[in-house]
């Protein structure tokens, strides 16, 4: 009987905790979006290629948010720092309209490194990543941490096979 009571209390506490997290998610006034931009060079050995990505300072990342009618209600961008990190901060209400994080996309815009400036779709950087579930909730802030985006060198760029075949 004591074991059943402990399980019931545990489930109750878990339920109460998830309600608070859900309320915090809805009540957040600011949305933070952060991540990294790295250069991945395919001309190096496999180990260096996988683990040796270098941060790109001055790369630009954008955040576009749309309303329920698929109209842009917010667009912003940020430049990466020395560590290749960016942080976009958006108020939940812009011009009287609510910015819903689930209607926002993050994507690569430009690279400041002339030798590493081809956007890749590793982690969705070229096509964009939709914000889904926050990684951090605290008081009136919600934070989404995006997996690293990557640029590569022109030598590593693979040609689009569909375009080259359609020309013949």
Secondary structure, DSSP 8 states (H G I E B T S, - for coil): -HHHHHHHHHHHHHHHHHHHHHHHHHH--EEEEEEEEEEE-TTS-HHHHHH--EE-TT-EEEEEEE-TTS-EEEEEEEE--TTSEEEEEEESEETTEE--GGGEEEEEEE-S-TTS-EE--GGGTTT-EE--S-SEEETTEEEEE---EEEE-GGG----HHHHHHT-
